[in-house]
Amino acid sequence: MKASSYIKTGAATLALYGTLAFGAVCATAVSAYAFTPDADKDTHTAEQVMEKPAISGDFIRKNKTLKGSYEVIERDGQTIIRFADNFSASRGPDLKVFLSPTAIEDASGRNATRGSVLLGFVKSSSGAQEYVVPEGVDIANFNSVLIHCQAFSVLWGGGNI
């Protein structure tokens, strides 16, 4: 075969593959564009929809430093109190998280645990963390989430739910 024949065959092959590749890229771009949601529509993943906060707020300081926000979410049939990344509290002994029937405005170190449900020890003095509400506990029967030093009856603070 002559060199010019190889060049013609190679050029034809290159042109064919180039056209196929270009067509595939265009088809992919078109199909991606065709199924892209409108910018005006509110789109969420299934996890985001399942974790839509029912209640949210900011912590209120009572006796010790307490900052940040929290939210109550439903996930996999559980109610969860989630502290945001901006959560921070003074360190202290025996710090616990409670659901209380008392509103934060009326809560004190003396009444913080009265009728309350313990959710657990504070996991960290800063950053995001979650506390699962025990099964069978109806959060509608409570008015606040509290951060409380049970050993010394000192209420760091909390927030209304």
N, C-alpha and C positions, 0 to 999 in steps of 0.2 A: 504494500500500500504506500502511496506517495505521502510525503510530509503534509502536503496541502489537504489531503483527505483526512488525516488525523486531526488537523486543525479544524476543519469543517465539522467533523463528527464531535470533537471536543466542545466546540462552540455551540453546536446544537444541543448537546447534553447539558452544558452549563445553562443555556437559555431555558431549557425545559425545567431543570431543577430550580433555577432562579424564579421562574414563574410559579412553580408549585409552592415554593417556600414563601414567596410574596403573597400568594393567595391564602396560604395557611395563616400567615401573620394578619392579613386583612380580615379574614373570617374570625379569628380570635378576637381582634380588636372590635369588630362589629358586634360579635355576640356578647362581649364584655360590656360594651356600651349599651347594647339593647336591653340588658338585664340590670343595669345600674339603677338603684332606686333614685327617685327624684330627691333633690337636695331639700325640698320643702317638707318631705315626709319624715316623721319621727320613727327611726328604725332602731331596734334593739336586738341583741342576741337573746336567746331563750334564758340564759343565766341572768342577764340584766333584768328581764321582765319578772322573773321569779324572785329577784332580790329588791324589787322596788320598795323603798322605805315607806312604811306606814306612818311612822312618827319620826321626827328628827328635831334636834335642838342643840343648844350650847350649854356646857356645864356652867354652873353658878358656884362660885367660891363661897364657903361659909367660914371655916376656921383655918384652913391651910391652902396653899397654892393649888389651884385646880383650873385647868384651861382646856379648851378644845370642844369638839362636838361629838355627838352620838346619834345613832339612829336605831330604830327597831325595824327589823326585817323578818320576812317569812322565807324560809328556805327548806326544801325537802320535808315539809310538814312540821318544821320546828320554828319557834319564835326565838330570835337571836337579838341580843343587845350588842351593837357593834360600835366600838370607840373608833373614831377617825384617826388618821395619821397625825393630826395636830394635837392629839391628846397628850397632856402632861400633868403630873401631880407631884407634890412634895413626897419624898420617900417617907415611909413610916412603918412601924411594926403592925402586924395583924390587919393590914388594909384589905377590906372586903367590899364586894359589890352586892348591893341589896336592891330588891324591888320593894318599895314601901307604899303603904296606903296613904301616907302623909305627903302633902305637896311640899316641894323644896322650900318654899317660903316659911312653912311652919315646922320644918324638920330641924332637929337639934341632936346633939350627942346623946341626950337622955331618951329621946323617943325614936331614934333612927331604926332600931331593930324591932320595935313594937309592931306586931302584925306583919312583919316583913318576911320576905323569902330570900334566903342566901343563894346567890348565883355563883359565888366562888371568890377565891383570893384574887386581888389585883395582880395580873400576870406581869406587868411591867409599869414603871412610873412614866413611860412615854411610848407613844406610837400606837398603831392600830392593834386592836385585840377584840375578841368576841366572847360572849357569855351566853350559853344556851339556857333559855327559860325551861325549867323542868316540865316534863309532860304532865298534863292535867292542871297546870297553873294558867289561869286566864288573866292575861295582862290587863284586861279591861277593869279588873278589880284593884288596880294599883295606880298611884298618881305620880310616882317618881322613881328614878334610879339613883341610888346613893353610893358614894364612896365614903366608907366609914372605918375608923380604927376601933374595932370592937373591944380590944384589950383595955383601952384607956377612955372609951366612950367619947371619942373626938370625931366629929363629922367634918370631913374634908369639904364636902359639898355634893352636888348632884344636879339633876335636871328633871323637869316635869315630862311625863309621858302621856 
